[in-house]
């Protein structure tokens, strides 16, 4: 067995976050590790990499050799375990070779970095992995799939072919479509030589598509151990994660019978950006409209053009009869009732060092009290309401947002704007890198917002999300404009996304 882990437990104070966890990974296997945020996945990886010390009684072996616990990172690295983290850990102003070798530069006499050997080592690693990059290329100019390839090359730099175990900790989260399949193909080539990988992902389709077996954690325990994915469907994995079955689509469709579609609240006329051309759009009160397209085709600009976060070259936006020119800024759009939930919650959406309550109430501070005094009662009321409504955990208004899991951070970001009852809510990739339970809560909350009369625009590459909650889906075309897509059939919608790259002139 490439990796064997037995009897792993971890206690923080009175809370047992891992309880007698077992995990085994075979040579030549991609093993999936699934579970909701807070299930214990991150704690497990931090124990394997020496960040945390486990409770007594844990045993770890790699290729039959016992690894002492607590783990020393240099020892586990020497045993052949490496990690590709969620943020990839790349340094933009350095070259490919410098990023591949960081943490293990070859040295010459006197301890200086041997640059020639560094470049040779990088070239050999890239060639072995089938990566077509120059060692001296700057990382800053590379796209998402190339960046993922560099992070994988760094993880496998010291592994002999056919040996070692690589852990991918949500490191494919920024990839879609052909980009994602490109990385999957590389992983299959690596394990075909005999190496092994643990893939941690919130994407059930990804786990089903690329792993041979999957282990599911729930509430710190193993809910399913080493299940063969050929014998599973996505609902089987979700059921193991949640402890029950669910059907977002059915509940969402039922909720969409809530009210008749209202009058148009959002009108967009001829809005253009760098890659987005001449978009016309109307969204009614109580309606959920999805926008999608191939990654990089330009539709990703739309949320930020609508919200004034990036200036539009031409075109205008009207919110509930209030005309906003292309030069209207963020404050003008907010005042008109248009709110944005951006893709990058860590960079653009949340103040990570502040509390849940501070983040939730920040947009409305000016509307309460006076300068220097804003009151606390209304803040507590709004925060507790959001915590209950979205199931934010821990249910503590004082908890720092940076201490929350990704799914709970996303719930805080959504609640931050929904609590203000916007007339128009625009979201970019609202379920990216959240677990299946958080996804369910987020999608249901969007359906409820529409039921309350909000016009909702969801810009997403997740076709399942779009077909589950949207009244209409519009596909961005290669030469500008939007055309109708399927709001019921995800397979058909995927076909329409690719077909939309053919020259057409239709617009919605």
N, C-alpha and C positions, 0 to 999 in steps of 0.2 A: 504494500500500500504506500502510495506517495506520501500522504499525510494521514495520521490517525490522532484524533483528539478525543479524550475520554474524561468524564467526571469534572467538566469545567463549570465552576460556579464563581459568581462575583457578587459581593455585597457592598453597598454604599450605605453606611449607617444602618438604619432599620430596614432598608429596602434591598431585596435580593433581585438584581437585574438579570442575572443568569443563574440557572438552576440545573445542574447535572447535564450540561450540553455535551452531546456526542457528535462528531463529524468525521467522515472518512472520504478521501479523494484518491482515486486510482490513477496510475500512470496513463497518459493519453486521454484524459477526461477533462471536459469543461463541466464543472459542477456548479449549479446555481444555488445561491443563498438568498432566500426571500423572507419577507416579513414586513409588517407595518413599521412606521417610524415609532421608535420606542420599544421595539420587540427584542432588542439586544444585539443586533447585527454590528453596530459600530463598536460596542464594548468588546465583542468577540475579537474583531480585527485589532483593536488597540491592545488586547492581551497578546495576540499572536505577534505583534510588532514591538512589544516591550513597553508600551506606554502605561498600561495598567498591570498591577500584580493580581493574579487570581487568588481565590480562596484556596486553602490547602486541599490536596487530594486530586489536582488536575494532572493529567499525563499527556505529553505531546511527543510524537515521534515522526521523523521524516525519513523516508526510505529505510525504515526499520531501525534507525538509530534514535535513541532517546535524546530529546532536547530538554535541558533542565528548565524548570519553572521557578521564579518568574523568568521570562525570556530576556536574554541580552540581545539587542538588535544585531550586533556584529556576529554573534553566534548563529542566529537564525538566518541571517543573510548568507553566511558561509554554508549553511545547510541547504540553501537553494530557494528560500522564500523571499519574494519581493512584492512590492505593492505599487499599483497605479492609482493614485488618489483621485477623488472627484474633481478637484480643480486642476489636476494634471501636474501642478507644481513647476511649470516652465517659467523661465526668465526671459522676457521678450527681447531685451537688448543684447542677449548672448546668441551665439551661433548654434546650429544644430549639434555640432560636435561638443561644444561646451556644455550644452544641456544634457546630452547623452552621458557625458563623463562626470558631471557634477557629483560630488560625493565619492568619487573613485578615480581621480585623475592619475594617469600614469606619470611617474616622476623620473627625472634624470638625476645625475650626480649632483649632490648638493640640495636635493629636495625640490628642485624647480620642476614645474610642469613640463613634460616632454610633449611639445605640441605636435611633432610629427607622429609620434606613437598614438597620441590622442586621436588624430585624424584617421590614422590607419585602423585603430580599434573601432571607431565610429563607422568607417566605410565597410568593414567586415560585418559589423552587426546589422547595418542597414541592408547589405546585400543578402545576408542570411534570411532576413525577414521579408525580402522582396520589396523594400521601401525605396522609391526613386527620389531621393533627396541628396543635395550636395552638402557635405559636412560643414562648409563655410557659409551656408545660407543663414540669414538672420531669421530667428523664430518669429519676430514681430510681424513679418510679412506673410505668414503662412495661415492657411485656413484650418477649420476645426478638425477635419480628418487627418491632415498632416501633423497637427499638434498632438493628437491622440497617438499617432504612429510613433512620434518621437518619445513620448512618455513610455510607451510599451518597449521601445528599443532600449531606453535607459533601464527599465526593470529587468530586461533579459540580457543586459550587457555582459554580465559575468556568468551567465548560465551556459553550461555545455549543451550542445544540441541534444534534444531528447531528455533533458534533465530539468529539475527545478519545478517550482510552483509559483505562478503569478496570481496575485489577488487584484481583481479590477473592482474598485469600490465606487460604484456609480460613475465610472469614468467614461461611459458612452452616452451620458445624459444629454449632451449638446448635439448629438448626431441624429440624423433622420434619413430615411430612404436609402439612396445609393451610398451615401457616406457611411451609414451604419453597416450596410452589407459589406462594404470594403473592409471594415475592421473585423467583422465576423469572419470573413474569408481568411484574413490573416491569422486569427485565433485558431481556426480549423487547421491551417497549415502548421502552426506551432505544435499543437497537440498531436497531429498526425505523426510527428517525429518521436513522440513519447513524453513530451513535457505535459504539465497539467495546469489548470487554471480554475480559480473560483471566481464566478461572475456574480456580483451583487447588483441587482437592478430592481427598480420598481416596475419596469415594463414587463407585464406578463407575456405579451407576444414575443419579446426578446428572449425571455427565459425558455419559452416553449420552442423557439426556433433554433437556438444555438447550444443549449445544454443537453447533456445526456441524462443527468440526474439532478434532482433539486431537493434541498433540505429547507424546511420552513420553520422559522421561529415565531412563536406567539407568546407574549408576556414572559419572555426570558426562558422559555422551555422549547424543546424540539416538538413541534406539532406534527411534523412529517419528516422522516429521515430517509434520504437517498432514494426518493421515488423516481422511477424511470419516466422521463418526460414523454416518451413515445406513447405511454399508456394514459397520459393525462390530457385534459384540455384546460384552457385558461380558468374556467370556473372551478375546476378541481383545486388549482393552486390558490385561487382567491378564497375558496371555502376553508382551506387549511389555514390561511393567514387570518381570516376573520372569525373562524369558528362557526360560520353559518354561510348560507348562500344568499345572494342578493341579485337584483336585476335593476340596474340604474335606468335602463331604457324604459322598462315597463312603468316604473314609478314616475319617471320624467314625463313620458307621454301622457300618463293619467293627469299629471299636474298641468299639462299644457292645454287641457280642456277647460282651464280655469276661467278665462275671460275671453270675450271677443277681442280681436286685434283692434287697438285704438288708432287714433290719428297719428300721422307722422310727427315724431318728436325730433329726429335727427335727419337733416337734409345735407348731403354732400354733393358739391357741384365742381367737377373738373379738377379735383385735387391731384397734384403731382409732386413727386419727390425726386430723389436721385435715380432710382430704378422703377418707381411707380409712376404710371402715366394715366392721366385723365380718368380718374375714378368718380363715378356718379353712384350715389347710394341714398336710399331712404329707409329708415327704420322706425316702426311704429311703437307707441307705448304698449308695453306688454309683450313685445316680440323679441325673440332671440335669433340673431342673424350670425352665421358663421362665415368667416373669410379664410380661404386657404390657397395653397399653391405649392409649387416645388420650392425647396429651400433655396434661398438666394434670388428668387425670381422678383422680389420687390414688395410682395404683400406685407412683409414684416415691418415695413416703414409706416404702414397705415395707422396703427395705434398712436404713434408719436406725432404724426402729422395732424391727426384729429385733435390730440391733446395739446398741441402747441409746443411739444418738447423739442421738435426740430422744425425749422421754418419751411413752409411750403413755397414752391416757386410760383405757383398759380393756384386759383381755385378758392372756394369759400365753404364755410361750414355754418349751418344754421341749427340752433338748439332751441326748440320750443318757440320759434318765431324770432329769436334773437340772432341777428346776422353777425357772423364773426369772419372778418377778412383773413386772408392767408397770413397777415402779419400780426394777428391777435396772439398774445402770449398765453402762458399757462394760467396765470391768474384770471385773465379774461374768460378762459374756457371754464375754469372752476366756478367762477361767479355765475356763469350761464347755466351751470348744472351738469357739466361733463367731467367725469372722473376717469382716470387711467389706472389700471393695475398692470404694471410693467412686467416684462419677462424676468429681469434680474432683480429679484427682491432684495438680495444682499447689497447690491450697489445702488439701485435706483428707488427702492420702495420702502425700506425700513431703516430705522436708527437702531442698529444691533445692540448698542451699549445702553439703550434705554429700556424701560419696562414695557410690558404688554399694554398697560393702561396709558402710558405716555405716548406710545405709538398710535394707539387707537384714537386718542382724543386730539392729537396734535393739529389736524386740519380745522378743528372747530374752536380752538382756543380764543380766536379773535371775536367770536360771536357770543362769548359768555363773559360776564363781569366787565372789568375795566383793566387799564394798564397796571400791571403789577399784581392783580388779583383776579383769578379766573374761577375760583371755587373748585371744590373737590367732589361735592355730592353728585352732580350731574355726570362727572367723569366715572365715578364708581358705578352709577346706574347703567351707563352705556357699556362699560367694560364687562360687567357681569352679564348683561343681556347678550353681548356678542359671544362670551365664553360659553354660555348655555346653548345658544343658537347653533354654533358651529362645532361645539365639542372640543374647544381648545384645551390642550393639556400641556403642562399642569394647569389646573383651574386656579391660578394665582395671578391676580392683576399686577403684583409686584415682581413677578419673575422677569428676568432680563431676556429679551428676545433672542440674544445670541446663545442662550442656554436651551432653547427649544429645538425640537427636531425640524427638519425641512418642511414637512407637511403642516405642522402647527405654525411655523413662521408664515407659510402661505395663507393659512386661515386668518392670521392676524392682519396680513396685508389686505386681504379681501374685506374683512370686517372694518378696517380703517376707513374705507371709502363707502361701503354699503351703509354704515351707521349714519352717514350724512344724507341718506335718501337722494342719491343723484337722479337726475332725469335721464341721463345717458351714462351707461357704464361700459367702458371699452377695456378689454382684457387681452393680453398677449401671452400665450402659452400658460394658461392658469393652472394646469395640472402637471407641468413639467417637473420631474424628479420628486413626485410625492407618491406615497404608497396608495394601495387600492382603497383603503378605508378613508383616507383624507380626500382622495379623488371623489369618492361617493358623496362625502359631506359637501365638498366645494360645488359639484355639479347640481346637487339638490338645492343648495342655497341660491345658485344662479336662477334656477327655475322658479324658486319662490320670489326672488327679486322681480322677475318678469311678471309674475302673478300680481305683484303689488303695483305694477304700472311702469316699471323702469324699462327703457329701451336698452337691450343688451347686445353688444357686438363682441364676438369671440374670434380673435385671430389666432389660429392654431394649426399645427401640423398633425395633431392627433385626430385622425378621421373618426375614430370611435366616439370621442367626445362630441364631435360636431353632429354625427348622425343620431346621437342619443338625446341631445337636448335642444337642437336648433329647429326653428320653424322653417328657415331657409338656409341654404349654404350657397355661397358664391365663390367661384374659382377665378383667381387672377390669371390673365392671359399673358402670353409672351410679348404682345405688342400693345399692352395697355388695356384697361377696363376690366370689368368683371362679368362673368356669365354664370347662369344658374347651374348648380350641381345637385347631386342627390343628397337629400336630407334623411334618407331612410336606409340606404344600402352602402356600407363602407367600402365594399369591393368595387362597386360601380363608381363611387366617388374617387377612389384611387385612379381608376382608368381615366376619369374626366380630368383629373389634375395633370396627368401626363399628356392627354390629348390637347389640353389648353395651351401647350407650348407650340402648337401649330399656329401659323399666322391666321388670325381671325380679327374681326373688328367689332364683335358684339360687346355690349355694355349693359349693366343692370341698372 
